[in-house]
Amino acid sequence: MKNMMEYQGYFGSVHFSNEDEVFYGKVEFIRSLISYEGTDIQSLKAAFQEAIDEYLTDCAENAIEPEHSFKGSFNIRPGTQLHRQAAIAAQQRGINLNALVTEALENYLQTSK
């Protein structure tokens, strides 16, 4: 992933502020706001990993289930017309709408590499 780091299944963004001369980022794909910064790439990476470790420790100490990225489901709002077309296409193929959308995503991602 471009401009992203990964640690223990969490993804963090990588940005640079020319004005502040600092690298910064936040954990992506979860609702909690977890941010970090560093003066160079090595310190940014260390701060990201430390932020994740602290988050997981805090969750454990407070008996809170930590958020995880990519639970395997998401909601989309394709609009009435596209929803209707997809539902009819799925029914005609004898599959459900979820299977049709999953297949479409797989095909799109394979051809966009």
N, C-alpha and C positions, 0 to 999 in steps of 0.2 A: 504494500500500500504506500502510496506517495505521501510524504509528510506525516507518517504515522509510526508509532512504536507499539510493540505488543509485549505484555508481561502478564503472566498468570491468567491469560484469557481476556485481559482488558486491553483496550486500544486507546492510545493517547495521541493527541495532535501535536504538531511541531510548528511553531511560528517564531518569527524574529521581529522585534521592534527595533528599528533603526534609531528611532528617537531616544529610547531608553537603553539601547545597546544590550538587550537581554533576550534570551530565548525563553519562550513560555508555551504553555499548552494546557489542555484539560482532558480528562478522561471522556471519551466519546461513547455514544450508544447506550448510556444509562441516564437516569433522571438526576441522580445525585451530582452536585457540583464538586468536582475534585480537580483542583488546579495545581500547577507546579511551575517553577522557573529555574533557570540556570544561566551562568555566564558563558558557557560553551556547551557543545553537544554532550560531552561526557557528564557534566554536572546536571544538565537537563535530564538525561537518561537516569541518572542516580536519583534525582528528585522525583521523577515519575514513579520509579520502582518503590521508593520510600513512601510516596503518597498512597500507592496501592497497598503496601504492607500495613500502613497505619489504618487505612480504611477497613481492611479485613480484620485487624486486631480490634478496632473499635466495635465492629459488628459482633465479633465473638464475645467480647467483654459485656456487651449489652444484650446478648441473646437475640440479635437481629439478623435475619437472613440477608446476606449481601446481594445487591443487584448483580445480575449477569447480563452481558451483551448477548443479543441474538438468541432469544428464547425459542425460536422456531415458528413463531407466528407473528403476524402483523396485519393491521387493517389498511385497506386501500379504499379510495373513493374515486372510482373511475368515471362516475357520471352515469346517468340513467341509460343512455343509448349503448355505451360500451358494456355496461353490466348486463343488459338484456342480450346483446350479441354473444357475450361470453357464456352466459347461462344456457342459451339455446345451443350453441356449439358444443358445450359439454354434454348436454342431454342427448344430442344427436350422436355423439361418439360413445355414449354409454358410460361416461365418467362424471365425477362430481366437479363442481366449480373449482375447488381447491386443487384437484389433480390437473385441471386445465391450466390454471395460473402457474402452478409449479413447473409443469412442462414448458410453458411459454418462457418463464424465467430461465430455466436451464438452457433452452435453445438460444435465447438472446445472449446469455453470458458466454456460451461456447463460441458464438459467432463474433462477439465483440472483443475477443482476445487479440 
